[in-house]
Amino acid sequence: MKVIDFFRDMFGSKNEISLNEKFQDTLNSIAVEEFAINTAINLIASCIAKCEFKTFYKNKEIKKDEYYTWNIEPNKNQNSTEFIQELISKLLYNNEALVVDINGEFIIADSFYKKEYAIIEDYFENVTIKDYEFNKRFYMSDVLYFKLNNKDISLLLNKLMDGYNKLLNMAIGKYKRAGGRKGIVNLDAIAKGDEEKKKLIDEMFSKSFKAYFENENAVINLPKGVKYEEKSGENGRKATSEITDIQILVKEAFERSAQAFKIPPALLRGDIADIEKLTDNFLTFCIDPLVDLLSSEINRKRIGKKEYLSGTKIKIDTTCIKHIDIFAIAEKIDKLISTGMYSVDEIRKKLKDTILNTDWSEKHWITKNYSDISDIENTKGGEKNE
């Protein structure tokens, strides 16, 4: 087969062809898949980026270099929000992520090769960051390596989405056929060997009729011997059933993405009904496991066993994710303070308010309504038994 014949079979018998025109359907299907997956990943990454990395020394909260690194500036080119969003995005999309320590700064690798062993320590080679490749080995004990499942969830999800893409293309094609304009062209017999007339007819179909159908207002000059008749009726009406089919398939794609990343589907779609329950579900089954993965790896590599058991650790606070209306929870705030659960400054900190740093605001208070149970048992008629 000649090369020109191959391309004509693929793109048609046009003298001028466009790659964008041929690949548009493929790009549309990929866009739906990418949009659903990236929407889920961005939601998770943005939520974890809001968390505060709290640092403790012997069970007492402190704010020093480690706190500043995780909450403000992991490296000179990124702030903490950008860093965490990139880290979580790579972790969810690639099923793994590697962070290397370069002169006290945390850098997220773009690509790497991992050499695994059964007993001895694993190491990483060919570590690249943007256009720079490190000419050294990074051993497991010297890096932060995060890994999700044994099976790549994104790969499995892509295979699942492929089926939805095919169905979506069918639905879009059905919609186009239902709403497209149709007509009949009558041509006089073309004289055998009349190449000039054949060329004229080809240009009429590839250019003149194309412009006529694509423009809202247009006229067309028909050559002699050509008659065109517009066909109208039910086939020319865009039925709502075709639009519904497309909407259902897009919804299904989003629900499968939400299911894969353990996000409540209604939350990913942006529904606001029962938003508080959906958020709690999202935090419990999606955010908390990822946060545990992060904190475990950070503590075992950055803190170590001895220091961790003595109360030195990093804890990721997920309460920062939910928006808090102080007027809606005023009674709960009073209860938390009056039972001695939190001090005034601790409550103000959780509410993102300025702490007072006074002696009384740092104390824990308890009302007289709460007494030792032994005092209650020894009391009769408001008086204590002698």
Backbone torsions as a table, in degrees:
resi	resn	phi	psi	omega
1	MET	NA	134.6	177.2
2	LYS	-71.9	154.1	-179.7
3	VAL	-60.6	-41.7	-178.9
4	ILE	-63.9	-34.2	177.7
5	ASP	-67.9	-37.9	179.1
6	PHE	-60.9	-47.7	-178.8
7	PHE	-68.1	-33.1	178.3
8	ARG	-69.0	-35.9	175.9
9	ASP	-65.4	-35.1	-176.2
10	MET	-79.8	-42.7	-174.0
11	PHE	-109.7	-5.5	-177.7
12	GLY	100.9	-175.7	-173.9
13	SER	-100.0	36.9	179.0
14	LYS	-85.1	148.4	175.2
15	ASN	-73.7	-29.5	177.9
16	GLU	-124.2	130.3	-177.6
17	ILE	-126.3	158.3	-179.7
18	SER	-126.4	126.9	177.7
19	LEU	-64.3	-37.2	179.4
20	ASN	-59.7	-38.2	-179.3
21	GLU	-63.8	-39.8	-177.3
22	LYS	-74.1	-38.9	-173.2
23	PHE	-93.0	5.9	-174.6
24	GLN	-62.5	-42.4	180.0
25	ASP	-62.4	-40.0	178.6
26	THR	-64.0	-42.7	-179.7
27	LEU	-65.5	-37.8	178.8
28	ASN	-61.6	-43.8	-178.5
29	SER	-67.1	-39.9	178.2
30	ILE	-65.2	-36.4	-178.7
31	ALA	-62.0	-40.5	179.2
32	VAL	-63.9	-46.0	179.9
33	GLU	-62.5	-49.5	-178.7
34	GLU	-64.1	-38.6	-179.2
35	PHE	-64.0	-43.5	-179.6
36	ALA	-65.3	-47.2	-177.9
37	ILE	-67.3	-46.0	-178.0
38	ASN	-67.6	-32.2	175.9
39	THR	-62.3	-43.2	178.8
40	ALA	-65.1	-46.2	-178.2
41	ILE	-65.1	-42.8	-179.8
42	ASN	-64.1	-35.5	178.3
43	LEU	-63.9	-46.8	-179.7
44	ILE	-65.4	-46.6	-177.8
45	ALA	-62.2	-40.9	-179.5
46	SER	-66.4	-37.2	179.8
47	CYS	-67.8	-46.3	-179.1
48	ILE	-67.7	-30.5	178.0
49	ALA	-65.0	-21.3	178.1
50	LYS	-80.4	-15.6	-176.9
51	CYS	-68.4	151.0	176.7
52	GLU	-99.5	129.8	176.2
53	PHE	-89.2	100.5	-178.4
54	LYS	-86.0	139.7	-179.9
55	THR	-115.7	136.9	-177.0
56	PHE	-126.7	141.8	173.5
57	TYR	-124.3	113.6	-176.1
58	LYS	51.3	50.5	175.7
59	ASN	67.5	10.3	176.3
60	LYS	-112.6	127.8	-177.1
61	GLU	-68.9	132.1	179.4
62	ILE	-133.9	164.3	176.8
63	LYS	-132.9	99.0	179.3
64	LYS	-131.2	-148.6	-173.2
65	ASP	-59.0	-44.5	-178.2
66	GLU	-63.2	-39.3	178.2
67	TYR	-63.3	-45.7	-179.1
68	TYR	-63.0	-39.8	-178.7
69	THR	-61.8	-46.8	-175.2
70	TRP	-80.6	-26.7	-174.7
71	ASN	-104.6	-14.7	-176.3
72	ILE	-126.9	-59.7	-171.0
73	GLU	-143.1	93.3	176.6
74	PRO	-70.1	-33.7	176.9
75	ASN	-152.9	167.9	-172.7
76	LYS	-68.1	-16.6	-178.1
77	ASN	-101.9	-5.4	-177.8
78	GLN	-140.0	145.3	167.5
79	ASN	-89.8	175.5	-173.0
80	SER	-64.4	-36.4	-179.5
81	THR	-65.0	-47.1	177.7
82	GLU	-61.3	-41.3	-178.3
83	PHE	-64.0	-49.9	-177.9
84	ILE	-65.7	-40.1	178.3
85	GLN	-62.0	-42.2	178.1
86	GLU	-67.0	-41.1	-179.5
87	LEU	-61.9	-49.1	-178.7
88	ILE	-67.2	-38.6	179.0
89	SER	-62.3	-45.7	178.5
90	LYS	-64.8	-40.0	-179.5
91	LEU	-63.0	-44.9	-178.1
92	LEU	-75.3	-36.0	-176.8
93	TYR	-79.5	-36.2	-176.7
94	ASN	-105.4	-4.5	-179.7
95	ASN	74.1	-0.5	178.3
96	GLU	-158.8	158.4	177.4
97	ALA	-151.9	144.8	-178.1
98	LEU	-123.7	129.5	176.5
99	VAL	-119.5	125.8	179.5
100	VAL	-111.8	148.8	179.1
101	ASP	-97.6	112.3	179.6
102	ILE	-115.8	104.8	179.4
103	ASN	54.3	43.4	177.0
104	GLY	83.1	3.5	178.6
105	GLU	-113.7	141.6	179.8
106	PHE	-89.3	124.2	-179.9
107	ILE	-124.0	133.0	179.4
108	ILE	-90.4	125.6	-178.9
109	ALA	-75.0	141.9	176.1
110	ASP	-84.8	-33.7	177.2
111	SER	-154.4	157.2	-179.0
112	PHE	-168.4	163.8	174.8
113	TYR	-118.1	128.3	-178.0
114	LYS	-106.4	125.7	176.1
115	LYS	-101.9	117.9	-175.1
116	GLU	-104.4	143.0	176.4
117	TYR	-128.8	161.8	-180.0
118	ALA	-79.8	-38.8	-174.0
119	ILE	-120.3	-50.1	-178.1
120	ILE	-76.5	169.7	-172.1
121	GLU	-70.9	135.2	175.4
122	ASP	-70.2	159.9	175.3
123	TYR	-144.0	166.6	-177.1
124	PHE	-122.1	137.1	177.5
125	GLU	-128.8	170.2	178.8
126	ASN	52.5	40.2	-179.9
127	VAL	-76.3	121.0	-179.3
128	THR	-119.4	141.9	174.8
129	ILE	-130.7	110.7	-172.0
130	LYS	58.4	-119.5	-178.0
131	ASP	-102.0	14.0	-179.1
132	TYR	-111.1	132.9	177.9
133	GLU	-115.6	128.9	179.9
134	PHE	-78.4	131.7	179.7
135	ASN	-95.6	58.6	-178.7
136	LYS	-160.0	166.2	175.2
137	ARG	-96.6	140.1	173.9
138	PHE	-112.3	117.3	-179.3
139	TYR	-83.8	155.5	-173.0
140	MET	-56.2	-37.4	-177.7
141	SER	-70.8	-14.2	-176.7
142	ASP	-101.8	-1.4	-176.4
143	VAL	-128.2	169.1	170.4
144	LEU	-106.2	112.6	-177.3
145	TYR	-118.1	120.3	-178.2
146	PHE	-112.7	132.2	-179.2
147	LYS	-138.7	136.8	-179.7
148	LEU	-88.6	-109.0	-175.9
149	ASN	-89.2	165.3	175.1
150	ASN	-68.4	-30.4	177.0
151	LYS	-103.1	137.1	-178.1
152	ASP	-69.3	110.4	-177.1
153	ILE	-64.8	-34.4	179.9
154	SER	-66.3	-38.2	178.9
155	LEU	-65.3	-43.7	178.5
156	LEU	-65.3	-39.1	179.8
157	LEU	-67.2	-36.8	177.8
158	ASN	-62.7	-39.3	178.0
159	LYS	-64.9	-40.7	178.1
160	LEU	-65.3	-41.9	-178.5
161	MET	-65.8	-27.2	-179.5
162	ASP	-58.3	-38.5	177.4
163	GLY	-66.2	-40.8	177.4
164	TYR	-66.3	-34.9	178.8
165	ASN	-62.6	-42.0	179.2
166	LYS	-64.6	-43.9	178.0
167	LEU	-64.6	-38.0	-180.0
168	LEU	-66.0	-40.9	177.4
169	ASN	-62.5	-37.8	177.4
170	MET	-65.0	-41.7	179.9
171	ALA	-66.2	-40.2	178.1
172	ILE	-65.1	-41.6	177.5
173	GLY	-61.6	-40.4	178.0
174	LYS	-63.9	-39.8	179.1
175	TYR	-65.0	-42.8	179.1
176	LYS	-63.5	-41.3	-179.8
177	ARG	-66.7	-35.7	-179.2
178	ALA	-69.6	-32.1	-176.2
179	GLY	-105.3	1.6	-177.1
180	GLY	-78.3	160.2	175.6
181	ARG	-89.2	140.0	-177.3
182	LYS	-130.6	151.9	179.6
183	GLY	-161.4	172.8	179.9
184	ILE	-121.6	131.8	177.7
185	VAL	-111.1	127.1	175.6
186	ASN	-105.4	125.4	-179.6
187	LEU	-116.1	137.0	171.3
188	ASP	-66.7	156.3	179.4
189	ALA	-58.6	129.6	179.7
190	ILE	-86.5	126.6	-179.1
191	ALA	-59.4	137.4	-178.9
192	LYS	-61.0	126.9	178.2
193	GLY	85.0	2.4	178.6
194	ASP	-82.5	80.8	-175.1
195	GLU	-66.9	-31.6	-179.4
196	GLU	-63.5	-43.2	-179.4
197	LYS	-70.5	-36.6	177.1
198	LYS	-62.2	-41.2	179.8
199	LYS	-64.7	-38.8	178.7
200	LEU	-63.4	-42.6	179.5
201	ILE	-66.3	-41.7	178.7
202	ASP	-60.3	-42.9	179.3
203	GLU	-66.9	-33.7	179.5
204	MET	-63.7	-44.8	-179.3
205	PHE	-72.8	-39.3	-174.3
206	SER	-80.8	-25.1	-175.8
207	LYS	-120.0	-58.6	-172.9
208	SER	-63.7	-51.0	-179.0
209	PHE	-67.6	-34.8	178.6
210	LYS	-61.5	-46.9	178.4
211	ALA	-65.7	-35.2	-178.9
212	TYR	-63.9	-42.9	-177.3
213	PHE	-79.6	-29.4	-175.5
214	GLU	-80.5	-29.5	-177.6
215	ASN	-87.3	147.8	-179.4
216	GLU	-67.4	-44.1	177.5
217	ASN	-123.2	121.8	-176.4
218	ALA	-158.4	156.4	172.1
219	VAL	-126.6	160.4	-179.3
220	ILE	-136.2	137.9	178.3
221	ASN	-96.5	111.1	-178.4
222	LEU	-89.5	129.1	177.6
223	PRO	-64.0	163.9	177.7
224	LYS	-61.8	134.9	180.0
225	GLY	91.3	4.0	179.9
226	VAL	-118.6	127.1	177.3
227	LYS	-123.7	133.4	-179.8
228	TYR	-121.3	134.8	180.0
229	GLU	-126.8	119.0	179.9
230	GLU	-74.6	133.7	178.0
231	LYS	-108.0	129.0	179.6
232	SER	-127.2	175.0	-179.3
233	GLY	135.0	-152.4	-176.9
234	GLU	-63.8	-32.4	-178.5
235	ASN	-67.3	-18.9	-177.8
236	GLY	-92.2	3.0	-178.8
237	ARG	-103.7	137.3	179.0
238	LYS	-82.6	107.0	-178.4
239	ALA	-75.1	142.8	179.8
240	THR	-69.6	-21.4	-179.2
241	SER	-63.8	-37.0	179.3
242	GLU	-67.0	-39.7	177.5
243	ILE	-65.4	-40.7	178.3
244	THR	-61.6	-41.0	178.5
245	ASP	-59.6	-43.5	179.6
246	ILE	-64.7	-44.2	179.9
247	GLN	-61.6	-40.7	-180.0
248	ILE	-64.4	-42.4	-178.8
249	LEU	-67.2	-39.7	176.9
250	VAL	-65.0	-40.6	177.5
251	LYS	-61.7	-42.2	178.5
252	GLU	-62.2	-40.5	179.1
253	ALA	-61.4	-41.1	179.2
254	PHE	-68.8	-37.5	-179.6
255	GLU	-68.4	-36.9	177.9
256	ARG	-68.6	-37.4	176.4
257	SER	-64.1	-43.6	178.7
258	ALA	-61.9	-42.7	179.4
259	GLN	-62.5	-40.7	-178.8
260	ALA	-64.0	-36.6	-177.9
261	PHE	-100.0	10.3	175.9
262	LYS	62.6	39.7	176.0
263	ILE	-105.3	135.2	173.0
264	PRO	-57.1	123.1	-176.5
265	PRO	-53.4	-38.3	-179.6
266	ALA	-63.7	-34.1	179.4
267	LEU	-69.2	-39.4	179.1
268	LEU	-68.4	-34.0	179.0
269	ARG	-75.2	-16.1	179.6
270	GLY	94.0	14.6	177.1
271	ASP	-67.3	143.3	-177.6
272	ILE	-106.9	-4.7	177.9
273	ALA	-68.7	133.1	-179.2
274	ASP	53.6	41.8	-175.2
275	ILE	-63.2	-33.6	-178.9
276	GLU	-67.3	-43.3	178.7
277	LYS	-67.1	-39.2	178.4
278	LEU	-63.3	-41.3	-179.9
279	THR	-65.1	-42.3	178.2
280	ASP	-62.1	-40.7	177.7
281	ASN	-63.8	-42.0	179.1
282	PHE	-62.0	-43.7	-179.8
283	LEU	-67.0	-39.2	-175.7
284	THR	-70.9	-46.9	-170.6
285	PHE	-99.1	-17.5	-178.5
286	CYS	-111.9	-56.4	-173.5
287	ILE	-72.8	-48.2	-175.7
288	ASP	-57.7	-45.1	177.7
289	PRO	-61.8	-38.2	178.1
290	LEU	-67.4	-40.4	178.5
291	VAL	-64.6	-39.7	177.0
292	ASP	-63.1	-39.0	177.8
293	LEU	-62.1	-45.2	180.0
294	LEU	-64.5	-50.7	-175.0
295	SER	-66.2	-36.6	179.5
296	SER	-63.7	-45.4	-179.7
297	GLU	-67.6	-40.7	-179.7
298	ILE	-65.6	-44.0	-178.0
299	ASN	-67.1	-40.1	-177.1
300	ARG	-74.1	-26.7	-179.6
301	LYS	-95.0	-39.9	-175.5
302	ARG	-90.4	-28.6	-176.2
303	ILE	-104.4	-53.4	-179.4
304	GLY	95.4	162.3	-173.9
305	LYS	-63.0	-50.7	-174.7
306	LYS	-60.7	-49.3	-178.5
307	GLU	-67.4	-38.1	-178.6
308	TYR	-64.2	-43.7	-179.7
309	LEU	-67.8	-20.3	177.6
310	SER	-89.2	1.8	175.7
311	GLY	104.7	3.9	176.5
312	THR	-92.2	123.0	-173.8
313	LYS	-164.5	171.0	171.8
314	ILE	-116.9	128.7	-179.2
315	LYS	-123.8	129.7	-179.4
316	ILE	-93.9	117.7	-175.4
317	ASP	-90.1	109.6	-179.0
318	THR	-86.7	-4.7	179.2
319	THR	-67.6	-14.5	178.9
320	CYS	-71.3	-15.2	-175.0
321	ILE	-71.3	-43.0	-175.1
322	LYS	-80.8	136.9	173.9
323	HIS	-74.2	134.6	-177.1
324	ILE	-115.0	125.5	174.4
325	ASP	-96.1	109.3	-173.5
326	ILE	-64.6	-29.1	179.9
327	PHE	-73.7	-30.3	179.8
328	ALA	-74.9	-25.2	-177.3
329	ILE	-115.1	23.8	-176.6
330	ALA	-59.0	-42.5	179.7
331	GLU	-65.7	-36.8	179.6
332	LYS	-69.0	-35.7	176.8
333	ILE	-61.8	-44.9	179.6
334	ASP	-60.1	-40.2	-178.8
335	LYS	-67.5	-40.1	-179.3
336	LEU	-65.9	-34.7	179.4
337	ILE	-78.6	-44.0	-174.8
338	SER	-68.5	-22.1	178.2
339	THR	-93.0	-0.4	179.4
340	GLY	80.1	9.5	-178.4
341	MET	-65.9	-44.2	-179.9
342	TYR	-135.2	152.8	171.8
343	SER	-83.1	170.5	179.4
344	VAL	-62.1	-42.3	-179.6
345	ASP	-66.2	-37.4	178.9
346	GLU	-64.6	-40.4	176.9
347	ILE	-65.7	-44.6	-179.8
348	ARG	-62.0	-35.7	178.9
349	LYS	-65.9	-42.0	179.0
350	LYS	-66.4	-28.7	178.8
351	LEU	-86.3	6.2	-179.4
352	LYS	62.5	30.5	177.8
353	ASP	-103.2	164.8	-178.4
354	THR	-72.2	128.6	178.3
355	ILE	-77.2	153.5	-172.7
356	LEU	-88.0	-29.4	-179.6
357	ASN	57.4	43.0	175.1
358	THR	-113.1	166.6	-179.4
359	ASP	-62.4	-45.3	-175.9
360	TRP	-73.2	-30.5	-178.6
361	SER	-76.0	-17.3	179.0
362	GLU	-94.0	-10.5	179.0
363	LYS	-79.1	160.7	173.7
364	HIS	-103.4	128.1	-175.4
365	TRP	-110.5	153.2	175.6
366	ILE	-144.5	134.9	-177.3
367	THR	-76.5	165.6	179.7
368	LYS	-73.0	-8.4	177.8
369	ASN	-66.8	-20.6	-178.3
370	TYR	-104.0	123.1	-178.4
371	SER	-130.1	165.9	175.3
372	ASP	-65.6	137.4	-176.8
373	ILE	-62.4	-28.5	179.3
374	SER	-68.5	-31.6	177.1
375	ASP	-66.8	-37.6	-179.5
376	ILE	-68.2	-39.7	-178.6
377	GLU	-67.2	-28.7	-177.5
378	ASN	-93.1	7.9	-177.7
379	THR	-105.0	133.1	177.3
380	LYS	-134.1	124.0	178.2
381	GLY	58.9	30.9	177.3
382	GLY	83.9	-3.5	179.3
383	GLU	-119.8	148.1	178.5
384	LYS	-80.2	140.9	174.8
385	ASN	-71.0	138.2	177.0
386	GLU	-75.9	NA	NA
